[in-house]
Amino acid sequence: ASYSVGHREPTRDDFTQSTPESRPKPEVLRNVEAGIRRQTEKNRFGVNFYLMNYKNQLVLTGKINDVGNYTRINIGHSYRAGVELEGRLQLLKNLTWAANATFSRNKIHNYREFVDDYDTGEQQVNEYRETDISFSPNLIASSNLSYSPLQDLTVAFVSKYVGEQYLDNTSNTHRKLDRFFVNDLRINYLLKPKFVKEIGIGLLVNNLFDVKYASNGYTWGYLYGGQQVTENFYYPQAGINFLTTLNLRF
């Protein structure tokens, strides 16, 4: 078990884009964790619980300063809490499965969103009692199934799952990234000739099943003609692609 405290100063932009009345305060993080691990000759298991409690976390709310720039401001209370699971099983002599998963809640209390109103030239304020922290999926999991048919040959099937996440701090379902599940194939082979100690040849096939997904993006909204307008922008990731490696040890 552990208890830790961390402080983070605002960035230079946080100071230069603020006014004397809105100077940001440092973020304060108090983190409590407790876990247990067990390992045998062939297998390993672990579970860890955590609570990350923030004070004065700096986030974007849409609020503009005196010259019209968007600035980060301190919010009163936010937290991340969850459980992390990990394990490794020796299924057969030459077959191993390792996996991990994180289940979490990532919340902001009493969040205020500022929206540009092009009809009036002002900003409208929307208040939320509890919302999700942006870019914070509630579930992340990965798996690595590794098989060694020969002593110097390893084939691994690697999977990753990321749950849905929001592009801002409003928990608006129209401003989110969809969940995605991607798989990779990794092959490594070692040669040991006389003229060098070792030659490693690798092949990595990323996004094996050519899944179409986006892992990042941003959103922008405003009021115009009495209507709420939301514009989302996404960064699509590559489809199936290949990487080869050659490593020499002398």
C-alpha positions as CSV (number, residue, x, y, z in Angstrom):
1,A,0.0,0.0,0.0
2,S,1.2,3.5,-0.6
3,Y,0.1,7.2,-0.2
4,S,1.7,9.9,-2.2
5,V,1.3,13.6,-2.9
6,G,2.2,15.5,-6.1
7,H,2.1,19.1,-7.2
8,R,2.2,20.5,-10.7
9,E,2.7,24.1,-11.6
10,P,0.7,25.7,-14.3
11,T,2.4,26.1,-17.7
12,R,3.8,29.4,-19.0
13,D,0.7,29.7,-21.3
14,D,-1.6,29.3,-18.2
15,F,0.1,32.4,-16.8
16,T,0.4,34.6,-19.9
17,Q,-3.2,33.9,-21.0
18,S,-4.7,34.7,-17.6
19,T,-5.4,38.0,-15.9
20,P,-4.4,39.0,-12.4
21,E,-7.9,38.1,-11.2
22,S,-7.7,34.6,-12.8
23,R,-4.2,33.5,-12.1
24,P,-4.2,29.7,-11.9
25,K,-3.2,27.7,-8.8
26,P,-1.0,24.6,-8.8
27,E,-2.6,21.2,-9.2
28,V,-2.5,19.0,-6.2
29,L,-2.8,15.2,-6.5
30,R,-3.2,12.8,-3.5
31,N,-2.9,9.2,-4.5
32,V,-3.8,6.1,-2.4
33,E,-3.0,2.6,-3.7
34,A,-3.2,-0.8,-2.3
35,G,-2.5,-4.1,-4.1
36,I,-1.4,-7.7,-3.8
37,R,0.8,-9.8,-6.1
38,R,1.4,-13.5,-6.1
39,Q,3.9,-15.3,-8.2
40,T,4.7,-19.0,-8.6
41,E,7.3,-20.7,-10.8
42,K,5.0,-20.6,-13.9
43,N,2.3,-18.1,-13.1
44,R,1.9,-14.5,-11.9
45,F,-1.2,-12.6,-10.7
46,G,-1.8,-9.1,-9.3
47,V,-4.6,-6.7,-8.4
48,N,-4.2,-3.1,-7.4
49,F,-6.7,-0.5,-6.3
50,Y,-6.1,3.2,-6.6
51,L,-7.7,6.6,-5.8
52,M,-6.3,9.7,-7.4
53,N,-7.9,12.7,-5.8
54,Y,-7.2,16.1,-7.5
55,K,-7.5,19.6,-6.2
56,N,-7.4,22.6,-8.6
57,Q,-6.9,20.4,-11.7
58,L,-6.4,22.6,-14.7
59,V,-8.7,21.9,-17.6
60,L,-10.2,23.6,-20.7
61,T,-13.8,24.7,-20.1
62,G,-14.3,26.9,-23.2
63,K,-13.9,30.1,-21.1
64,I,-12.1,32.9,-22.9
65,N,-9.9,35.6,-21.3
66,D,-10.0,39.4,-21.8
67,V,-8.5,39.1,-25.4
68,G,-10.6,36.2,-26.5
69,N,-8.2,33.3,-26.0
70,Y,-9.3,30.0,-24.6
71,T,-7.6,29.3,-21.3
72,R,-7.3,26.5,-18.7
73,I,-8.8,27.2,-15.3
74,N,-8.8,25.4,-12.0
75,I,-11.7,23.1,-11.1
76,G,-12.6,22.3,-7.6
77,H,-12.7,18.6,-7.3
78,S,-12.0,15.7,-9.6
79,Y,-10.8,12.1,-9.2
80,R,-9.8,8.9,-10.8
81,A,-10.5,5.6,-9.1
82,G,-10.3,2.1,-10.2
83,V,-8.8,-1.4,-10.1
84,E,-5.9,-2.8,-12.2
85,L,-5.7,-6.5,-12.9
86,E,-2.7,-8.3,-14.4
87,G,-1.7,-11.9,-14.9
88,R,0.5,-14.4,-16.7
89,L,-0.2,-18.1,-17.3
90,Q,2.1,-20.8,-18.5
91,L,-0.6,-22.7,-20.5
92,L,1.9,-25.2,-22.0
93,K,5.6,-25.6,-22.0
94,N,5.9,-23.3,-25.1
95,L,2.6,-21.3,-24.8
96,T,2.2,-18.3,-22.5
97,W,-0.7,-15.9,-22.0
98,A,-0.3,-12.5,-20.3
99,A,-3.1,-10.0,-19.9
100,N,-4.0,-6.9,-18.0
101,A,-7.1,-4.7,-17.6
102,T,-8.0,-1.4,-15.9
103,F,-11.6,-0.6,-14.8
104,S,-12.0,3.0,-13.6
105,R,-14.2,6.0,-12.9
106,N,-12.8,9.4,-13.9
107,K,-15.1,12.2,-12.7
108,I,-15.4,15.9,-12.3
109,H,-17.8,17.5,-9.8
110,N,-19.6,20.7,-10.4
111,Y,-18.2,21.4,-13.9
112,R,-19.0,24.6,-15.8
113,E,-18.9,24.7,-19.6
114,F,-18.6,28.0,-21.5
115,V,-20.1,28.1,-25.0
116,D,-19.6,30.9,-27.5
117,D,-22.9,32.5,-28.5
118,Y,-22.5,34.1,-31.9
119,D,-25.9,35.6,-31.7
120,T,-25.2,37.8,-28.7
121,G,-21.3,37.9,-28.7
122,E,-21.3,36.5,-25.1
123,Q,-20.7,33.1,-23.6
124,Q,-23.4,30.8,-22.3
125,V,-22.6,28.8,-19.1
126,N,-23.8,25.2,-18.7
127,E,-23.4,23.5,-15.4
128,Y,-22.9,19.8,-14.7
129,R,-23.1,18.2,-11.3
130,E,-20.9,15.2,-12.4
131,T,-19.1,14.5,-15.7
132,D,-16.4,12.3,-17.1
133,I,-12.9,13.6,-17.5
134,S,-12.0,13.9,-21.2
135,F,-9.9,11.2,-22.9
136,S,-10.4,8.8,-19.9
137,P,-12.0,5.5,-20.9
138,N,-13.5,3.4,-18.2
139,L,-12.0,0.2,-19.5
140,I,-8.6,-0.5,-21.0
141,A,-7.4,-4.1,-21.6
142,S,-4.6,-5.9,-23.4
143,S,-3.6,-9.5,-24.1
144,N,-0.5,-11.2,-25.3
145,L,-0.6,-14.9,-26.4
146,S,2.9,-16.1,-27.1
147,Y,3.9,-19.4,-28.7
148,S,7.4,-20.7,-29.3
149,P,7.3,-23.7,-31.7
150,L,11.1,-23.7,-31.9
151,Q,13.7,-22.6,-29.4
152,D,14.6,-19.5,-31.3
153,L,11.2,-18.7,-32.9
154,T,8.4,-16.8,-31.1
155,V,5.0,-15.9,-32.5
156,A,2.8,-13.6,-30.5
157,F,-0.8,-12.5,-31.0
158,V,-1.3,-9.1,-29.3
159,S,-4.7,-7.5,-28.6
160,K,-5.7,-4.2,-27.2
161,Y,-9.2,-2.9,-26.2
162,V,-9.9,0.8,-25.4
163,G,-13.4,1.8,-24.2
164,E,-15.3,4.8,-25.4
165,Q,-14.0,8.2,-24.2
166,Y,-15.2,11.8,-24.5
167,L,-13.5,14.6,-26.4
168,D,-14.4,17.1,-23.7
169,N,-15.5,17.2,-20.1
170,T,-19.3,17.3,-20.7
171,S,-20.0,13.6,-21.1
172,N,-21.9,14.5,-24.3
173,T,-22.4,11.3,-26.4
174,H,-22.2,13.5,-29.6
175,R,-18.6,14.4,-28.6
176,K,-16.8,11.1,-28.1
177,L,-14.4,8.6,-29.5
178,D,-15.9,5.1,-30.1
179,R,-14.4,2.1,-28.4
180,F,-12.0,0.1,-30.5
181,F,-10.4,-3.4,-30.5
182,V,-7.2,-4.0,-32.5
183,N,-4.9,-7.0,-32.9
184,D,-1.2,-7.3,-33.9
185,L,0.9,-10.2,-34.9
186,R,4.6,-10.3,-34.0
187,I,7.2,-12.9,-35.1
188,N,10.8,-13.0,-33.9
189,Y,13.5,-15.4,-35.0
190,L,17.1,-15.6,-33.6
191,L,20.1,-16.8,-35.6
192,K,23.5,-17.5,-34.0
193,P,26.1,-17.6,-36.8
194,K,29.8,-17.7,-36.1
195,F,30.7,-14.2,-37.3
196,V,28.4,-12.4,-34.8
197,K,26.9,-13.3,-31.4
198,E,23.3,-13.1,-32.6
199,I,21.0,-11.9,-35.4
200,G,17.4,-11.1,-34.6
201,I,14.8,-10.9,-37.4
202,G,11.4,-9.5,-36.6
203,L,8.1,-9.0,-38.4
204,L,5.3,-7.0,-36.9
205,V,1.9,-6.8,-38.5
206,N,-0.1,-3.9,-37.0
207,N,-3.9,-3.8,-37.1
208,L,-4.0,-7.3,-38.4
209,F,-7.7,-7.2,-39.3
210,D,-7.6,-3.7,-40.8
211,V,-9.9,-2.1,-38.3
212,K,-11.1,1.5,-39.0
213,Y,-10.8,3.5,-35.8
214,A,-9.7,6.8,-34.3
215,S,-7.7,7.1,-31.1
216,N,-7.6,10.9,-30.7
217,G,-9.4,14.0,-31.8
218,Y,-11.0,17.3,-30.6
219,T,-14.3,19.0,-30.5
220,W,-15.6,22.6,-30.8
221,G,-19.1,23.9,-30.2
222,Y,-21.0,27.2,-30.4
223,L,-24.5,28.7,-30.5
224,Y,-25.6,30.2,-33.8
225,G,-29.2,31.1,-34.9
226,G,-30.4,29.8,-31.6
227,Q,-29.1,26.3,-32.3
228,Q,-26.2,24.4,-30.7
229,V,-23.6,23.5,-33.3
230,T,-21.0,20.8,-32.5
231,E,-18.0,20.1,-34.7
232,N,-15.9,17.0,-34.1
233,F,-12.5,16.3,-35.6
234,Y,-10.8,12.9,-35.5
235,Y,-7.3,11.4,-36.1
236,P,-7.9,8.1,-38.0
237,Q,-5.3,5.5,-37.4
238,A,-3.5,3.4,-40.1
239,G,-5.1,0.2,-41.4
240,I,-3.1,-3.0,-41.7
241,N,0.7,-2.1,-41.9
242,F,4.0,-3.9,-41.6
243,L,7.3,-3.4,-39.8
244,T,10.4,-5.5,-40.2
245,T,13.5,-5.3,-37.9
246,L,17.0,-6.6,-38.0
247,N,19.1,-6.6,-34.9
248,L,22.8,-7.6,-34.7
249,R,24.8,-8.4,-31.5
250,F,28.5,-8.5,-31.7
